[in-house]
Amino acid sequence: MRLPGRFFLFRIVLIIFWLIIFSATARSEPLSLEVTGITGELLENVRAALTLPTDLAKADGTVERHWLTRFVGQVPDKVGKALEPFGYFATITSTQLENQRKNQWLLKVKVLRGEPVRVTSLRVVVTGAGAEEKRLQRLVAEFPLREGDILRQDHYERAKGELKASALDLGYLQADFPRHVIRVDRGRRSAEIELELATGPRLRFGKTLIHGAPDFPEWFLLQHLAYAEGDFFSHDKLGQTQFNFLDSDRFRDVLLTPLEELTDEEMVPVSVQLTPRTRHRLRPGVGFGTDTGARLSLRYRDNNAFHRAHLLDADLLLAERRQSLVASYVMPNRGHLESRTEFSVGYQAEDVETYESSSLFAEARQVWGLGQGYLGSVYLRLLQEDYRIADEDRRSRLTIPGLRLSRRQYSDPIRPRRGSSFALEARGAHRWLASDISLLQFLVSGNVLLELPGRWTLFARTEGGTTLQDEPLADVPTSLRFFAGGDQSVRGYAYQSLGPQDANGDVIGGKHLGVASLELERAFLTNWGASAFYDAGNAFNNLSDIDWAQGAGLGVRYYTPVGPIKVDLARQIGEPNPSWRLHVSVGFAW
């Protein structure tokens, strides 16, 4: 009784199979193309020129023979025009149309390029006020065509466009080509080129008119300009100005328009149209990191407090191993876009394998923009920290002044291919400054991202610190001790699990820190990457007693607008019983 059912099922499968085959045949192109006699970019251009017309086939898949014959007749002309940009003006093309099977045709195209046209005369000059500009003269000297070269019109057009774009970027907004001629003698296979760029006067930035953000102080908006009135006009500076506004996270859209029609005495006014973001924002977040565990976050921001361009932030973080509530108030300073005065207060708690801690703090910080991406700052931090480590409970009250110098430059905020950053910091505490202990610390961190051929990148990072103190280590709070291990330290080890140990084998942290890492990544698809890495480092109390912990492994990255998702599988090296550890993190570590 079951056989008929099986036979019926078999017939259904067979019918579906034949329907698939029939559908694939019906969807196949009615005309195939075979081109011989040329290769490389010449072949690609010819194939693009011989794209099948959409009306060649009817709805039922049959070929409209009249249109097919007409298309075949146009092939020699299409091939000739496709090869002229490469210097071939005497192309001979033959065609052969073969009927392979019903509604399936093969068009064979044989191409004889003939002798190419060569440049016999070349004159490229720059005239006007910018005739002596070194950048323009360099482009003239490096013009990609020379006498005797095959006439490549694509090279000519590209160099021509670059020459004008450079003139515009230098401030010659009226630059144009009064003469741009290519005379081709097909019989002699020769070409004469004449190209003249007349720059006109070099213009300067005039007044800047800012619209759309009346609630922000004018002085604050003007600080975003990457130019000053009277500077030579530059599109690069306009682009940097747009970036400055968008990077502030206060404006959703920024449109900059040079008002060339209002140019007066070689001064070009600029219109800036701003669309502010919503002033009050509440941003919830969900995430996971091996160091923190699952986490929830909530951030409130007022991006124009009291209509004075002040920032008011409140951040709440609830994670398995870390909790914090921090409020900050930031006042931008006049004189430099990056200069500001900051005040913050908060509560932080951490519960990891090595220690438990909770702290209250208040901090005042003054930051100065030093130009070229450098930031300098001085701060004063008041800290009360309760901590439990190695079965000891302690409380510390500290007044910590500090200095910091940093710089961060990357090619792209979402997925950079090159760039670097560094930070140098000195901080300390003293009993004379209402602190329970006296110490002085120096910290350094840095990384560099190098772009390599073949979509490869090399990322190197390092971190170090040292402490000068006469106090017992037990009196130093955990936030001022050094530990290693974790997603951003030595992978293969748990977060903050590396450092000097006490007599019971409990990790208690150290006076000094040294960590280094190398990571080689290969990009694939649009937003993915695969990496191999090696990490080494540890915390220690003296140079003669460093036990370097090492880890190596493989990772996968997925890049999103809010930061990369990183999954790393690392194995310990040099341990008696090495183990594997999975590290997952979301966000940037540049």
C-alpha positions in Angstrom: 0.0 0.0 0.0 3.0 2.3 0.5 4.5 1.7 -3.0 2.0 3.8 -4.9 2.5 6.6 -2.5 6.3 6.5 -3.1 5.8 6.3 -6.9 3.5 9.3 -6.7 6.1 11.2 -4.7 8.8 10.2 -7.2 6.7 11.6 -10.1 6.1 14.9 -8.3 9.9 15.3 -7.7 10.6 14.4 -11.3 8.1 17.0 -12.5 9.6 19.7 -10.3 13.0 18.8 -11.6 12.0 19.2 -15.2 10.2 22.5 -14.4 13.4 23.8 -12.9 15.4 22.8 -16.0 12.8 24.3 -18.3 12.8 27.5 -16.3 16.5 27.8 -16.4 16.5 27.2 -20.1 13.7 29.7 -20.6 15.6 32.3 -18.6 19.0 31.9 -20.5 20.1 34.6 -22.8 19.0 34.2 -26.4 22.4 35.6 -27.7 25.8 34.6 -26.5 28.9 36.6 -27.4 32.4 35.4 -28.3 35.1 38.1 -29.0 38.6 37.2 -30.2 41.6 39.3 -31.2 41.7 41.6 -28.1 42.2 41.1 -24.3 42.2 43.0 -21.1 40.6 46.4 -20.8 40.0 46.5 -24.6 37.9 43.4 -24.4 36.0 44.7 -21.3 35.2 47.9 -23.1 34.0 46.1 -26.3 31.8 43.7 -24.2 30.2 46.7 -22.5 29.5 48.3 -25.9 27.9 45.1 -27.2 25.4 44.8 -24.3 22.4 42.9 -25.6 19.4 45.2 -26.4 16.4 44.7 -24.1 14.0 44.4 -27.0 15.9 41.6 -28.8 13.8 38.8 -27.3 10.1 38.5 -27.0 8.2 37.7 -23.7 8.1 34.0 -24.7 11.9 33.9 -25.1 12.0 33.8 -29.0 14.4 36.1 -30.8 13.1 38.9 -32.9 15.1 38.0 -36.0 14.7 41.5 -37.6 16.2 43.2 -34.5 18.9 40.6 -34.2 20.1 41.2 -37.8 20.0 44.9 -37.2 22.1 44.5 -34.0 24.7 42.4 -35.8 25.0 45.0 -38.5 25.8 47.6 -35.8 28.6 45.6 -34.2 31.6 46.8 -36.3 30.7 50.4 -35.6 30.2 49.8 -31.9 33.5 47.9 -31.7 35.3 50.8 -33.5 33.9 53.4 -31.1 34.8 51.2 -28.1 38.5 51.0 -29.2 39.0 54.6 -30.2 39.7 55.8 -26.6 42.6 53.3 -26.6 44.1 54.8 -29.7 42.8 52.3 -32.4 41.0 54.1 -35.2 41.5 51.6 -38.0 39.7 48.6 -36.5 38.5 45.8 -38.8 35.7 43.8 -37.3 34.0 40.7 -38.8 31.0 38.9 -37.4 29.5 35.4 -37.7 26.1 34.5 -36.4 25.4 30.8 -35.5 22.1 29.2 -34.5 23.1 26.8 -31.7 19.6 25.5 -31.0 16.1 26.9 -30.9 16.1 30.5 -29.7 19.8 30.2 -28.9 22.3 32.2 -31.0 26.1 32.6 -30.8 27.6 35.8 -32.2 31.3 35.5 -33.0 33.2 38.8 -33.3 36.7 38.8 -34.6 38.6 42.1 -34.1 41.8 43.3 -35.9 43.0 46.3 -34.1 45.3 47.6 -36.8 48.1 50.1 -36.1 47.4 52.5 -33.2 47.4 56.3 -33.5 50.4 57.8 -31.8 51.0 61.3 -30.3 53.2 63.3 -32.6 52.8 66.8 -31.0 51.9 67.6 -27.4 51.4 71.1 -25.8 50.1 71.4 -22.3 50.4 74.8 -20.6 49.0 76.7 -17.7 48.3 80.4 -18.1 47.0 83.2 -15.8 47.7 84.0 -12.2 48.4 80.3 -11.3 50.9 79.7 -14.1 53.8 79.3 -11.6 51.9 77.2 -9.1 54.2 74.2 -8.2 51.4 71.8 -7.9 50.0 72.6 -11.4 53.5 72.6 -12.9 54.1 69.2 -11.5 50.9 67.9 -13.1 52.0 69.4 -16.4 55.4 67.8 -16.1 53.8 64.4 -15.2 51.2 64.5 -17.9 50.7 60.8 -18.8 51.0 61.2 -22.6 54.3 61.8 -24.4 55.3 62.2 -28.0 55.4 58.7 -29.5 52.9 57.2 -27.0 49.7 55.5 -28.2 46.9 58.0 -27.9 44.9 57.1 -24.8 42.0 59.4 -24.5 41.1 58.0 -21.1 44.5 59.0 -19.8 44.1 62.4 -21.4 40.7 63.0 -19.9 41.8 61.8 -16.4 44.9 64.1 -16.4 42.8 67.0 -17.8 40.3 66.6 -15.0 43.0 66.3 -12.3 44.6 69.5 -13.6 41.4 71.5 -13.3 40.4 70.0 -10.0 43.8 71.0 -8.5 43.4 74.5 -9.8 39.9 74.7 -8.2 41.3 73.4 -4.9 44.0 76.0 -4.9 41.4 78.7 -5.1 41.3 79.4 -8.9 37.5 79.0 -9.1 37.3 80.5 -12.6 39.8 78.0 -14.0 38.8 76.7 -17.4 40.2 75.3 -20.7 40.0 78.0 -23.5 41.8 75.4 -25.7 41.5 71.6 -25.5 42.0 69.9 -28.9 43.0 66.5 -30.1 43.6 66.5 -33.9 43.7 62.9 -35.2 45.0 62.0 -38.7 43.7 58.5 -39.3 45.7 58.1 -42.5 49.0 59.0 -40.8 48.1 57.3 -37.5 49.1 60.6 -35.8 47.5 62.9 -33.2 48.3 66.4 -32.1 47.3 67.5 -28.6 46.8 71.1 -27.4 45.7 71.7 -23.8 45.7 75.1 -22.1 44.4 75.7 -18.6 43.6 79.4 -17.9 43.5 79.7 -14.1 42.0 83.2 -13.8 42.6 85.0 -10.4 43.2 83.2 -7.2 40.2 83.8 -4.9 40.0 84.1 -1.2 37.4 83.3 1.4 35.1 86.1 2.1 32.4 86.4 4.8 30.7 83.2 6.1 27.0 83.4 6.5 25.6 80.7 8.9 21.9 79.8 8.7 19.7 77.3 10.5 21.1 77.3 14.1 20.0 80.5 15.8 20.0 78.9 19.3 23.8 78.4 19.2 26.2 81.3 20.0 27.8 82.8 16.8 31.3 82.5 18.2 30.8 78.8 18.8 29.6 78.2 15.3 32.4 80.2 13.7 35.0 78.0 15.6 34.0 75.1 13.4 35.4 76.9 10.3 38.7 75.4 9.1 39.5 78.7 7.4 39.6 82.4 8.2 38.3 85.3 6.1 41.1 86.2 3.7 42.6 82.7 3.4 43.1 81.4 -0.1 40.0 79.5 -1.1 40.2 75.7 -0.7 37.7 72.9 -1.2 39.7 70.8 1.2 39.1 73.4 3.9 35.4 73.4 3.1 35.4 69.6 3.5 37.1 69.9 6.9 34.6 72.5 8.0 31.7 70.2 7.1 33.4 67.4 9.0 33.9 69.7 12.1 30.2 70.4 12.2 29.1 66.8 11.8 31.8 65.5 14.2 30.4 67.6 17.0 27.2 65.4 16.9 25.1 68.5 17.2 24.1 68.8 13.6 22.3 66.3 11.4 22.9 68.0 8.0 25.5 70.6 6.9 25.5 72.2 3.5 28.4 74.6 2.5 28.0 76.6 -0.7 30.6 79.1 -2.1 28.6 82.1 -3.4 30.7 82.6 -6.5 28.2 85.0 -8.1 28.7 87.4 -5.1 32.5 87.4 -5.5 33.8 90.9 -4.8 37.4 92.0 -5.2 38.4 88.3 -5.4 36.7 87.5 -2.1 34.1 84.6 -2.2 31.4 84.5 0.5 30.4 81.1 1.8 26.9 80.0 2.9 26.6 77.4 5.7 23.2 75.8 6.1 22.8 73.8 9.3 20.1 71.4 10.5 20.5 70.9 14.2 19.9 67.5 15.8 17.2 67.2 18.5 18.4 69.1 21.5 17.4 66.5 24.1 18.2 62.9 23.3 17.8 59.6 25.2 19.7 56.7 23.8 19.2 53.1 25.2 21.7 50.4 24.3 22.2 46.7 24.6 25.5 44.9 24.2 27.9 42.2 25.3 31.6 42.0 26.0 33.7 39.2 27.5 35.2 41.7 29.9 31.9 43.2 31.1 29.3 40.5 30.3 25.9 41.4 29.1 25.2 45.1 29.5 22.4 47.7 29.3 23.1 51.4 28.9 21.1 54.5 28.9 22.4 57.9 27.9 20.8 61.3 28.2 22.3 64.4 26.4 21.4 68.0 26.2 23.6 69.3 23.4 22.9 73.0 23.9 22.3 73.6 27.6 21.2 77.1 28.5 21.5 77.9 24.8 25.2 78.4 25.3 26.5 75.3 23.4 27.2 73.6 26.7 26.9 69.8 26.8 25.1 68.0 29.7 25.5 64.2 29.7 24.3 61.5 32.0 25.4 57.9 31.4 24.0 54.8 33.1 25.7 51.4 32.6 24.4 48.1 34.0 26.6 45.1 33.2 27.2 41.8 34.9 30.7 42.8 36.1 30.5 46.6 35.9 28.0 49.3 36.9 28.4 53.1 36.7 26.4 56.3 36.8 28.3 59.4 35.5 27.1 62.9 34.9 29.3 65.5 33.0 29.0 69.1 32.0 31.2 70.4 29.2 31.7 74.1 28.3 33.4 74.9 25.0 36.1 77.6 25.2 36.8 80.4 22.8 39.9 80.2 20.7 40.0 76.6 19.5 37.3 74.1 18.5 38.8 71.3 20.8 39.4 73.5 23.9 36.8 73.0 26.7 36.3 72.9 30.4 34.7 69.7 31.9 33.2 68.8 35.2 32.0 65.3 36.1 30.8 63.3 39.1 29.9 59.7 39.3 29.8 56.3 40.9 31.5 53.2 39.5 31.5 49.6 40.7 33.4 46.5 39.4 33.2 42.9 40.4 35.7 40.6 38.6 37.6 37.5 39.5 40.5 39.4 40.9 38.9 42.1 43.0 35.7 44.0 43.9 35.6 47.8 44.1 33.2 50.7 44.3 34.1 54.4 44.1 32.7 57.9 44.1 34.5 60.6 42.3 34.4 64.2 41.2 36.7 65.7 38.5 37.4 69.0 36.9 39.4 69.1 33.7 40.7 71.7 31.3 41.4 70.6 27.7 43.3 72.7 25.1 43.4 72.0 21.4 47.0 72.3 20.4 46.5 72.0 16.6 47.2 69.1 14.2 45.1 66.8 16.3 47.0 67.2 19.5 45.1 67.7 22.8 46.6 68.7 26.1 44.8 68.6 29.4 45.2 69.1 33.2 42.8 67.7 35.7 42.0 67.3 39.4 40.2 64.2 40.6 38.7 63.6 44.0 38.3 59.8 44.7 36.9 57.7 47.4 37.3 54.0 46.7 36.2 50.9 48.7 37.9 47.7 47.5 38.2 44.1 48.4 41.2 42.1 47.1 42.9 38.9 48.4 40.4 38.8 51.3 41.3 42.4 52.5 38.8 45.2 52.7 40.2 48.7 52.4 39.1 52.3 51.8 41.2 55.1 50.2 40.5 58.8 49.8 42.7 60.5 47.2 43.2 63.9 45.6 44.7 63.2 42.2 46.1 66.0 39.9 47.2 64.9 36.4 48.5 66.0 33.0 47.8 64.4 29.7 48.9 64.8 26.1 47.2 62.8 23.3 46.7 62.7 19.6 44.3 60.5 17.5 44.2 60.5 13.7 42.5 57.8 11.5 41.5 57.8 7.9 37.9 56.8 8.6 35.8 56.8 11.8 33.9 53.6 10.9 36.5 51.3 9.2 39.9 53.0 9.0 42.7 51.6 6.8 45.5 53.7 8.3 46.1 56.0 11.2 47.6 56.2 14.7 47.0 57.4 18.2 49.0 57.9 21.4 48.5 59.2 25.0 51.0 60.3 27.6 49.8 60.9 31.2 51.3 61.7 34.5 49.2 61.6 37.7 49.9 61.4 41.4 48.7 61.9 45.0 50.3 63.2 48.2 49.5 63.2 51.8 49.9 67.0 51.8 47.0 67.1 49.3 44.5 65.5 51.5 45.3 61.9 50.3 45.7 58.7 52.3 48.9 57.8 50.4 51.6 59.4 48.2 52.5 58.1 44.8 53.4 59.2 41.3 52.4 57.4 38.1 53.4 57.7 34.4 51.3 56.0 31.7 51.8 55.6 28.0 49.6 54.0 25.3 49.7 54.0 21.5 48.8 52.2 18.4 49.4 52.4 14.7 47.3 51.0 11.8 49.2 50.4 8.5 47.5 49.7 5.2 49.1 46.9 3.2 48.5 45.7 -0.4 45.7 43.2 -1.1 43.2 44.6 1.4 45.5 43.7 4.3 46.1 45.9 7.4 48.6 45.6 10.3 47.6 46.9 13.7 50.1 47.3 16.5 49.4 48.5 20.0 51.3 49.0 23.2 50.5 50.1 26.7 52.7 50.7 29.7 52.8 52.3 33.1 55.0 52.7 36.1 54.5 53.8 39.7 56.8 55.5 42.1 55.7 55.0 45.7 56.9 54.3 49.3 53.5 53.1 50.5 52.6 49.4 50.9 50.8 48.1 47.8 47.9 47.1 50.0 47.1 50.8 50.6 46.8 51.6 46.9 43.3 51.3 45.5 42.7 48.8 42.7 42.0 51.6 40.2 45.6 52.7 40.6 47.2 49.2 40.5 48.1 47.6 37.2 46.6 44.4 35.9 46.7 42.7 32.5 44.5 40.3 30.5 41.2 40.7 28.6 39.8 41.8 25.3 42.0 44.9 25.0 45.0 43.5 26.8 46.4 40.0 26.5 43.8 37.8 24.9 43.7 34.2 26.1 43.4 35.4 29.7 40.4 36.7 31.7 40.0 40.4 32.3 42.4 41.8 34.9 43.5 38.3 35.8 47.3 38.8 35.3 49.7 40.5 37.8 51.8 39.8 40.8 50.4 37.3 43.3 50.5 37.2 47.1 51.6 34.2 49.2 48.2 32.5 48.7 48.4 32.8 44.9 45.8 35.6 44.6 46.5 38.2 42.0 46.9 41.6 43.7 48.1 43.8 40.9 51.5 45.5 40.4 53.4 48.7 40.3 54.2 48.5 36.6 52.6 47.4 33.3 53.8 46.4 29.9 51.6 45.1 27.1 52.1 44.8 23.3 50.1 43.3 20.4 50.4 42.7 16.7 47.3 41.9 14.6 47.2 41.2 10.8 43.7 41.6 9.2 42.4 40.7 5.8 39.2 42.5 4.6 36.7 40.5 2.6 33.2 41.2 1.3 32.0 44.7 2.2 31.9 44.8 6.0 33.9 41.7 7.1 37.4 41.0 8.1 39.5 38.0 9.4 42.6 38.4 11.6 45.5 36.6 13.2 47.0 38.1 16.4 49.7 37.8 19.0 49.6 39.5 22.4 52.2 39.6 25.2 52.4 41.4 28.5 51.8 41.5 32.3 51.8 43.6 35.4 54.9 43.3 37.6 56.7 44.9 40.6 60.3 45.0 39.3 62.1 44.5 36.0 63.9 41.4 37.3 60.6 39.6 38.0 58.6 39.9 34.8 56.6 36.8 33.7 55.4 37.6 30.2 52.0 36.2 29.5 51.4 35.4 25.8 48.4 34.6 23.7 47.7 34.1 20.0 44.7 33.2 17.9 42.3 34.1 15.1 39.4 36.5 14.9 36.5 37.6 12.8 35.3 41.2 12.5 32.0 42.6 11.3 31.9 46.4 10.9 28.7 48.3 11.7 28.0 52.1 11.9 28.2 51.9 15.7 31.5 50.0 15.8 33.0 46.7 14.9 31.8 43.4 16.4 34.9 41.4 17.2 35.0 37.7 18.0 38.5 36.3 18.9 39.5 32.8 19.8 42.8 32.9 21.7 45.1 30.3 23.1 47.6 30.8 25.9 51.3 30.3 25.0 54.0 29.1 27.5 51.6 27.9 30.2 52.0 24.4 31.6 48.3 23.7 30.8 47.4 26.2 28.1 43.7 26.8 27.5 41.5 28.5 24.9 39.4 31.6 25.5 36.7 33.3 23.5 36.7 37.1 23.5 33.7 39.0 22.2 33.5 42.8 22.1 31.6 45.6 20.4 33.1 49.0 19.7 36.3 50.7 18.7 39.7 50.1 20.2 41.7 52.5 18.1 
